[in-house]
Amino acid sequence: MTYLITIAIMIALVFAWVGVQTAARRYAERHPEFGPLREDGKEGCGGCGNHCAGHCESSSH
């Protein structure tokens, strides 16, 4: 039974995250004055002084 509850929670979290992404996209479309929605995962790139084991290799830092 614990297994089913765990799987249900994981599926609910995935659907919740998809809902959050959808809401963020809609908000970005309605409010272009804040700039485009950044979904590439590189928002924090360089925040550690570029010493974080190459997580920013594809960027132009």
C-alpha positions in Angstrom: 0.0 0.0 0.0 2.9 2.4 0.8 4.2 1.8 -2.8 0.9 2.9 -4.3 0.7 6.0 -2.1 4.3 6.9 -3.1 3.6 6.5 -6.8 0.4 8.5 -6.5 2.4 11.3 -4.8 5.1 11.3 -7.4 2.5 11.5 -10.3 0.7 14.3 -8.5 4.0 16.2 -8.1 4.7 15.8 -11.9 1.3 17.1 -12.8 1.6 20.0 -10.3 5.0 20.9 -11.9 3.4 20.8 -15.4 0.7 23.1 -14.0 3.3 25.5 -12.6 5.1 25.6 -16.0 1.9 26.3 -17.8 0.9 29.1 -15.5 4.3 30.6 -15.9 4.1 30.5 -19.7 0.6 32.1 -19.6 1.8 34.8 -17.2 4.8 35.5 -19.4 2.5 35.8 -22.5 0.2 38.3 -20.7 3.1 40.4 -19.3 5.7 40.8 -22.0 7.2 43.8 -20.1 9.0 41.4 -17.8 10.9 39.9 -20.8 10.7 36.3 -22.2 10.3 33.3 -20.0 13.6 31.6 -19.5 13.3 27.8 -19.4 16.8 26.7 -20.3 17.8 26.2 -16.7 20.8 28.6 -16.9 19.4 31.4 -14.8 21.8 30.7 -11.9 24.8 30.0 -14.2 27.8 31.7 -12.7 26.3 32.2 -9.3 29.1 30.2 -7.7 31.8 32.1 -9.4 32.0 29.6 -12.2 33.7 27.1 -10.0 30.9 24.5 -10.0 32.3 21.6 -12.0 31.4 22.8 -15.5 27.7 23.2 -15.2 27.8 26.3 -17.4 30.0 24.8 -20.2 27.5 25.7 -23.0 27.2 29.3 -21.9 29.4 32.2 -23.0 30.9 33.0 -19.5 
